[in-house]
Amino acid sequence: MTIDDISELFVLSIARSSKHFRQLEKDRLIAKTLIQVLSKDGYLSIIYHVTVFFDDNSSFSFVLKRPSTARYIEAFCLDIEKDDLNFLSLVHNRECQVYDIFKDQISIAPRIYGAKQIVEVAKDTGYLMMESLVGRAGVLGMFGQITDKLCLNMANQLGKFKAEMAEVPLESYAHLSDPFRLESDLLYNLMIDHTPTLVEYDYKVFFPLTQKLKPFVNKKSFAYLIKTRAEELGVESLIHGDLHGGNLMLILQSDGTLSNEIAAIIDWQLSFCGNPLFDLARFLSCADPDIRRRVEKAAIDEYFNAYLRHVEYPNPRFTREVCQELYDLSTVLQALEWQNFFGILTGNLNVSKSELEAIKARTALKCRFCMEDSLLLIEKYKLHEKIDSSL
């Protein structure tokens, strides 16, 4: 059986490279293997759900994630003959590195059974073999509703994650820089491509906002907001780097609907060492602006208190005031990134005209209020001066 260019023999060869699977297969025969494509969309990878049925009527399921050159080229409008495909290798290998750092000790990430990094993207795309949560959890999605309760639950989990990372030697991941914003120019290029779409949607609102934020659309600003300031304060930590509803799995309720309880954060391919409040700010910026504004203070409190509850030796430099500053700096970066999110999120949706109109209006509100809030924060922290003198 071959599904989307992936064969049963290939899948089983990957499974058998895992010690966990070899122990399960011992003294059993494989009766059947079922392979299903889980990810209909996706910019970088194809996700498969694999179930292996044994002759004793038992079964084992896992998720197989493979980078896809075709999806990457299509998503970023690249030319396979001219453009550099090394970013695909970089982010896949980054996710492999991060899971190796975790070593199944981080509660918010799914368990990993096996991984292979990419050596040469044109010949071998590598893979990740991980725990299946199918039937127990579901993906919230980019347009899923983020509630007050979910915001606070996320803050709790991220605070716990910060505490768990305190047990991991900093030198094992301090070298990991931001692959999306700093190691490459993808954020800058996406903003150049997609900001005009936002301005065209509502010129009167968004042209002046984008002009006021334009001085910060550069790598120097990105670096200060997501990395440099946290390092100056001595509180840098590993972060997810792209935390939105599409990378979040929630526990299913008895009726099959999503709860507010977090099962796992997935897709760690943009992970790096930097501002530990970045993930919380990113996630809250995806909520409706009234919810974000309402829960921000309580969410930062919950994050910090969760960190204190779970950490054995608290970093004395990591205070509630520091959390607030780092969250605010992260919010400024969200305001920059939402300028390209609008075009990306609303550009190729297969929905009715009326639904698309509603999605655009809702997304534009998130952009507007995040951008307006960021201008106040820029003045609060005198970021024009600080960023100019940071490097």
Backbone torsions as a table, in degrees:
resi	resn	phi	psi	omega
1	MET	NA	133.2	177.0
2	THR	-125.4	125.7	179.5
3	ILE	-119.0	118.2	175.9
4	ASP	50.1	48.2	177.1
5	ASP	69.7	17.6	176.5
6	ILE	-123.6	125.3	-173.4
7	SER	-96.8	160.5	177.6
8	GLU	-61.2	-41.1	179.7
9	LEU	-62.7	-39.8	179.3
10	PHE	-65.4	-44.5	179.9
11	VAL	-61.9	-43.1	-179.6
12	LEU	-68.3	-32.3	176.9
13	SER	-65.3	-37.1	176.0
14	ILE	-67.0	-46.2	-179.0
15	ALA	-58.9	-41.4	-176.9
16	ARG	-73.4	-11.4	173.1
17	SER	-77.7	-9.8	179.9
18	SER	-93.3	127.5	177.7
19	LYS	-59.0	-38.4	-179.7
20	HIS	-60.8	-45.0	-179.1
21	PHE	-69.8	-39.4	179.9
22	ARG	-60.1	-36.8	177.1
23	GLN	-67.1	-37.5	178.2
24	LEU	-68.1	-38.1	-175.3
25	GLU	-76.7	-18.3	-176.5
26	LYS	-54.2	129.0	178.9
27	ASP	63.9	19.7	176.3
28	ARG	-128.5	158.2	173.5
29	LEU	-112.8	144.1	178.1
30	ILE	-83.0	123.6	-179.9
31	ALA	-89.7	-38.3	-175.6
32	LYS	-161.6	151.1	175.3
33	THR	-128.3	127.8	179.9
34	LEU	-111.4	125.0	-178.9
35	ILE	-119.1	126.4	178.9
36	GLN	-129.5	142.3	175.0
37	VAL	-83.9	122.4	180.0
38	LEU	-90.1	-38.5	-172.8
39	SER	-97.9	102.7	176.2
40	LYS	-72.2	-31.1	178.6
41	ASP	-118.8	177.9	179.4
42	GLY	141.6	141.6	-174.6
43	TYR	-87.0	-26.1	-168.4
44	LEU	-127.8	-24.9	-169.9
45	SER	-139.8	163.6	168.8
46	ILE	-113.8	133.1	-178.5
47	ILE	-108.6	127.0	178.3
48	TYR	-114.2	144.7	170.6
49	HIS	-107.9	123.6	-175.2
50	VAL	-117.8	130.1	173.8
51	THR	-122.0	123.6	178.1
52	VAL	-104.2	121.9	179.1
53	PHE	-100.4	130.1	-179.8
54	PHE	-99.1	166.4	-175.9
55	ASP	-72.2	-10.1	177.1
56	ASP	-96.8	18.4	179.1
57	ASN	72.2	6.9	173.9
58	SER	-88.3	168.3	-179.9
59	SER	-150.2	161.9	177.6
60	PHE	-141.2	130.2	-179.5
61	SER	-114.8	146.4	174.7
62	PHE	-151.0	166.3	177.6
63	VAL	-107.1	134.5	177.8
64	LEU	-115.7	122.6	-179.9
65	LYS	-112.8	123.2	179.8
66	ARG	-126.7	128.3	175.2
67	PRO	-58.9	144.5	-178.1
68	SER	-122.6	111.8	177.2
69	THR	-60.9	-39.6	-178.3
70	ALA	-62.6	-44.6	-180.0
71	ARG	-66.5	-39.5	-179.9
72	TYR	-63.1	-45.3	-179.8
73	ILE	-63.5	-42.6	-179.4
74	GLU	-68.0	-43.9	-175.9
75	ALA	-64.0	-37.7	-175.6
76	PHE	-107.6	12.6	175.4
77	CYS	53.9	50.7	-176.5
78	LEU	-96.4	164.5	175.0
79	ASP	-110.1	115.9	-175.0
80	ILE	-60.8	-25.8	-179.4
81	GLU	-82.4	-24.1	-171.6
82	LYS	-114.5	-34.4	-170.3
83	ASP	-90.2	153.5	-179.1
84	ASP	-79.1	124.4	179.7
85	LEU	-99.3	9.2	-175.1
86	ASN	-67.3	-21.6	177.7
87	PHE	-60.5	-35.9	178.5
88	LEU	-61.8	-42.1	176.0
89	SER	-64.5	-43.7	-177.5
90	LEU	-57.5	-48.7	-174.2
91	VAL	-75.3	-35.0	175.5
92	HIS	-64.8	-47.3	179.9
93	ASN	-64.0	-33.1	176.5
94	ARG	-62.3	-42.8	179.4
95	GLU	-64.6	-39.9	175.6
96	CYS	-60.6	-43.5	179.4
97	GLN	-62.0	-43.3	-177.2
98	VAL	-64.9	-43.5	178.5
99	TYR	-65.7	-31.7	175.6
100	ASP	-67.7	-36.2	175.8
101	ILE	-65.9	-41.0	-179.4
102	PHE	-63.9	-44.0	-178.0
103	LYS	50.9	42.8	178.1
104	ASP	59.5	19.9	179.9
105	GLN	-100.3	-5.1	-178.6
106	ILE	-100.3	119.1	-169.5
107	SER	-71.2	-22.1	-173.6
108	ILE	-87.5	-10.3	-178.0
109	ALA	-103.9	146.9	176.4
110	PRO	-65.6	156.3	179.7
111	ARG	-72.2	141.4	180.0
112	ILE	-107.3	131.5	177.9
113	TYR	-98.9	-24.4	-179.5
114	GLY	-173.5	156.2	-179.3
115	ALA	-154.1	148.9	174.9
116	LYS	-139.5	124.4	179.0
117	GLN	-77.8	160.2	176.7
118	ILE	-84.4	130.3	174.1
119	VAL	-96.9	-47.0	177.7
120	GLU	-139.8	111.3	-169.1
121	VAL	-60.9	-30.0	-178.5
122	ALA	-72.1	-20.4	-175.2
123	LYS	-110.3	-32.5	-174.1
124	ASP	-148.8	118.7	-174.1
125	THR	-88.4	-3.4	-179.9
126	GLY	70.7	-178.0	-179.6
127	TYR	-165.7	165.5	167.2
128	LEU	-131.3	129.9	176.6
129	MET	-111.9	119.4	-171.7
130	MET	-140.0	169.6	179.2
131	GLU	-54.8	138.5	175.3
132	SER	-94.2	130.8	174.7
133	LEU	-110.7	11.3	-179.9
134	VAL	-62.2	130.9	-177.7
135	GLY	91.7	-17.7	178.4
136	ARG	-111.6	-25.2	-176.5
137	ALA	-149.5	161.2	178.2
138	GLY	-138.5	157.9	180.0
139	VAL	-79.2	132.0	179.3
140	LEU	-64.0	-42.8	-180.0
141	GLY	92.3	158.3	-176.5
142	MET	-62.7	-30.6	-177.2
143	PHE	-108.9	13.4	176.6
144	GLY	-67.4	151.0	-177.5
145	GLN	-76.1	123.4	176.8
146	ILE	-98.6	113.7	-175.9
147	THR	-91.7	169.2	174.5
148	ASP	-56.5	-45.5	-177.7
149	LYS	-62.2	-41.8	-180.0
150	LEU	-66.0	-37.4	176.9
151	CYS	-59.3	-44.2	-178.8
152	LEU	-70.8	-37.7	176.2
153	ASN	-63.4	-39.2	178.2
154	MET	-65.1	-42.6	178.4
155	ALA	-59.3	-40.8	178.8
156	ASN	-63.3	-46.1	-178.6
157	GLN	-66.9	-38.5	-180.0
158	LEU	-71.2	-34.8	174.7
159	GLY	-64.5	-40.1	176.7
160	LYS	-65.4	-40.5	178.2
161	PHE	-61.2	-42.7	176.7
162	LYS	-58.7	-41.2	178.8
163	ALA	-66.9	-41.0	179.2
164	GLU	-64.8	-37.7	178.9
165	MET	-69.2	-20.2	176.6
166	ALA	-66.0	-20.0	177.9
167	GLU	-85.8	-8.8	-179.7
168	VAL	-98.7	129.1	-179.3
169	PRO	-55.1	127.5	-178.2
170	LEU	-58.0	-35.2	-177.2
171	GLU	-65.4	-15.5	-180.0
172	SER	-78.0	-15.1	-179.6
173	TYR	-140.6	-0.6	-177.5
174	ALA	-60.2	-25.5	-177.7
175	HIS	-78.5	-8.9	-175.9
176	LEU	-78.3	109.2	179.0
177	SER	-94.5	167.5	-177.7
178	ASP	-68.4	113.6	-176.5
179	PRO	-73.1	-22.1	-173.7
180	PHE	-91.0	-40.5	-173.1
181	ARG	-103.5	-28.4	-173.0
182	LEU	-113.7	-45.4	-179.7
183	GLU	-74.1	-20.4	175.1
184	SER	-135.3	175.9	180.0
185	ASP	-104.4	25.2	-173.4
186	LEU	-62.2	-44.8	-179.6
187	LEU	-60.7	-48.7	-179.7
188	TYR	-58.3	-46.3	-178.3
189	ASN	-65.8	-38.8	178.2
190	LEU	-65.4	-37.9	178.5
191	MET	-65.7	-39.6	176.8
192	ILE	-61.2	-39.8	-177.1
193	ASP	-74.8	-39.4	-167.2
194	HIS	-106.5	-19.3	178.8
195	THR	-58.2	-38.1	177.2
196	PRO	-57.3	-31.6	178.7
197	THR	-64.0	-40.8	178.0
198	LEU	-66.1	-43.2	-179.6
199	VAL	-64.0	-40.8	178.9
200	GLU	-64.8	-31.0	-179.4
201	TYR	-64.0	-43.6	178.4
202	ASP	-151.0	87.2	-174.9
203	TYR	-60.0	-42.9	-176.0
204	LYS	-60.7	-38.6	-179.3
205	VAL	-82.5	-49.1	-165.5
206	PHE	-92.2	-22.7	177.7
207	PHE	-62.2	-49.8	178.9
208	PRO	-64.9	-34.2	179.0
209	LEU	-66.3	-45.3	-179.6
210	THR	-65.7	-34.5	178.9
211	GLN	-67.2	-39.2	179.6
212	LYS	-67.9	-30.6	-179.3
213	LEU	-90.9	-11.3	-174.8
214	LYS	-55.6	-36.7	179.3
215	PRO	-60.6	-15.5	-177.7
216	PHE	-101.3	3.5	179.8
217	VAL	-86.7	76.6	179.5
218	ASN	-164.5	162.1	-175.4
219	LYS	-63.5	-33.2	-179.2
220	LYS	-62.3	-43.2	177.4
221	SER	-67.6	-45.9	178.8
222	PHE	-54.8	-46.5	-177.0
223	ALA	-62.4	-44.1	-179.2
224	TYR	-62.3	-43.9	-174.5
225	LEU	-70.2	-36.5	-173.3
226	ILE	-107.0	-7.8	-175.2
227	LYS	-143.3	-55.9	-169.9
228	THR	-59.1	-47.9	-176.7
229	ARG	-64.8	-39.9	178.2
230	ALA	-62.5	-38.4	177.8
231	GLU	-68.1	-39.2	177.1
232	GLU	-59.5	-37.6	-179.3
233	LEU	-82.0	-11.7	-179.9
234	GLY	73.3	34.4	-176.1
235	VAL	-129.8	15.5	-177.9
236	GLU	-61.0	152.4	-179.2
237	SER	-156.5	170.3	177.3
238	LEU	-74.3	136.1	177.9
239	ILE	-130.6	163.4	-178.3
240	HIS	-70.4	-49.9	173.9
241	GLY	96.3	-12.4	-178.8
242	ASP	-154.9	55.1	-170.9
243	LEU	-89.8	101.5	174.6
244	HIS	-138.2	-179.9	-175.6
245	GLY	-61.4	-26.0	178.4
246	GLY	-71.3	-16.3	179.5
247	ASN	-112.8	23.7	-177.3
248	LEU	-128.1	129.6	175.8
249	MET	-110.0	130.5	-179.4
250	LEU	-111.7	145.7	179.5
251	ILE	-64.8	136.9	178.9
252	LEU	-78.6	141.6	172.8
253	GLN	-82.6	173.5	-175.8
254	SER	-61.7	-26.2	179.2
255	ASP	-89.9	5.1	177.3
256	GLY	89.7	-4.0	177.3
257	THR	-85.2	162.1	-178.6
258	LEU	-77.0	138.6	174.2
259	SER	-92.0	-173.2	173.2
260	ASN	-96.5	7.1	-177.7
261	GLU	-91.8	130.6	-174.1
262	ILE	-84.2	126.7	176.4
263	ALA	-92.2	-44.0	-178.3
264	ALA	-168.2	151.1	167.0
265	ILE	-101.2	127.4	-174.4
266	ILE	-115.8	174.2	177.4
267	ASP	59.6	73.8	-179.3
268	TRP	-92.4	26.0	-171.8
269	GLN	-74.6	-17.0	176.7
270	LEU	-106.8	18.8	-177.4
271	SER	-67.7	147.8	178.3
272	PHE	-161.2	172.4	178.1
273	CYS	-93.6	124.1	-178.4
274	GLY	-177.6	-140.0	-176.0
275	ASN	-67.4	111.5	-174.3
276	PRO	-68.8	-14.0	178.5
277	LEU	-94.0	0.8	-178.1
278	PHE	-60.5	-44.5	-176.6
279	ASP	-63.0	-41.5	179.8
280	LEU	-64.3	-44.4	179.3
281	ALA	-63.5	-41.3	178.1
282	ARG	-60.5	-48.3	-175.6
283	PHE	-65.0	-45.2	-179.5
284	LEU	-65.8	-29.6	178.2
285	SER	-68.0	-19.1	178.0
286	CYS	-82.7	-13.6	175.6
287	ALA	-76.6	162.0	173.6
288	ASP	-59.4	144.0	-171.9
289	PRO	-60.1	-30.8	177.6
290	ASP	-67.2	-37.4	177.4
291	ILE	-68.1	-46.8	-179.8
292	ARG	-56.5	-50.5	-178.0
293	ARG	-63.6	-35.1	-177.7
294	ARG	-70.1	-37.6	-170.7
295	VAL	-101.8	-5.8	-173.1
296	GLU	-53.1	-51.7	-177.3
297	LYS	-61.4	-47.5	-179.9
298	ALA	-63.9	-34.8	-179.7
299	ALA	-68.3	-41.6	177.8
300	ILE	-66.1	-39.7	175.3
301	ASP	-59.2	-46.3	-178.2
302	GLU	-64.5	-41.4	177.5
303	TYR	-58.4	-52.1	-176.1
304	PHE	-65.4	-42.2	179.9
305	ASN	-67.0	-36.6	176.8
306	ALA	-65.0	-40.8	175.8
307	TYR	-57.3	-47.9	-178.4
308	LEU	-65.1	-35.2	-179.5
309	ARG	-67.3	-33.5	-170.7
310	HIS	-103.8	-16.4	-176.4
311	VAL	-86.3	140.1	-180.0
312	GLU	-80.1	-42.6	-179.6
313	TYR	-126.7	93.2	-177.4
314	PRO	-61.2	140.7	173.8
315	ASN	-74.9	114.8	-176.9
316	PRO	-62.2	-18.9	179.1
317	ARG	-82.3	-14.7	-177.8
318	PHE	-93.3	87.1	-176.2
319	THR	-104.0	171.1	176.1
320	ARG	-61.3	-36.7	179.3
321	GLU	-66.1	-39.5	177.0
322	VAL	-64.7	-41.1	177.1
323	CYS	-56.8	-43.4	-179.3
324	GLN	-62.8	-46.3	-179.7
325	GLU	-61.8	-45.8	-177.7
326	LEU	-67.7	-34.8	175.1
327	TYR	-64.0	-44.8	-179.6
328	ASP	-62.5	-42.7	178.1
329	LEU	-63.1	-38.5	178.0
330	SER	-65.7	-35.0	178.0
331	THR	-63.8	-36.1	175.9
332	VAL	-60.9	-42.5	178.9
333	LEU	-66.7	-36.5	176.8
334	GLN	-59.4	-39.3	179.1
335	ALA	-61.9	-36.0	176.3
336	LEU	-69.1	-43.7	-174.5
337	GLU	-73.0	-31.1	178.8
338	TRP	-64.1	-18.1	177.2
339	GLN	-65.9	-30.8	175.4
340	ASN	-96.2	-25.6	178.1
341	PHE	-57.3	-39.7	-176.6
342	PHE	-55.8	-49.8	-179.5
343	GLY	-67.0	-39.7	-179.3
344	ILE	-66.3	-46.5	-173.9
345	LEU	-73.0	-28.6	-175.3
346	THR	-107.9	4.3	-172.0
347	GLY	-78.7	-39.0	-173.2
348	ASN	-131.7	46.9	-178.9
349	LEU	-87.9	133.3	178.4
350	ASN	-92.6	70.6	-178.6
351	VAL	-133.3	170.0	179.3
352	SER	-68.4	162.8	-179.8
353	LYS	-60.8	-41.3	-178.8
354	SER	-68.3	-38.3	178.6
355	GLU	-68.9	-40.3	177.9
356	LEU	-61.8	-39.3	177.8
357	GLU	-60.0	-42.4	-179.9
358	ALA	-68.5	-40.4	179.0
359	ILE	-63.5	-42.9	178.9
360	LYS	-62.7	-42.0	-179.4
361	ALA	-64.4	-42.2	-180.0
362	ARG	-66.5	-43.0	180.0
363	THR	-67.1	-38.4	178.9
364	ALA	-62.9	-35.8	177.5
365	LEU	-63.9	-41.7	177.3
366	LYS	-61.0	-44.7	178.7
367	CYS	-60.0	-51.1	-173.5
368	ARG	-60.0	-51.7	-174.6
369	PHE	-71.1	-32.6	175.8
370	CYS	-67.0	-41.2	179.3
371	MET	-67.2	-42.5	178.6
372	GLU	-64.2	-42.5	178.7
373	ASP	-63.6	-37.4	-177.3
374	SER	-66.1	-32.9	179.2
375	LEU	-64.2	-36.3	175.7
376	LEU	-66.9	-37.9	-179.8
377	LEU	-70.6	-34.8	176.8
378	ILE	-60.0	-41.5	177.9
379	GLU	-71.9	-40.3	-179.1
380	LYS	-57.0	-43.7	-175.9
381	TYR	-100.0	6.0	179.3
382	LYS	49.8	51.4	-171.4
383	LEU	-68.4	-27.6	175.9
384	HIS	-57.0	-44.2	-178.2
385	GLU	-73.6	-44.9	-174.6
386	LYS	-66.2	-41.6	-179.0
387	ILE	-69.8	-37.4	177.6
388	ASP	-61.4	-32.6	-176.7
389	SER	-99.6	3.1	-173.7
390	SER	-78.4	-24.9	-176.5
391	LEU	-130.4	NA	NA
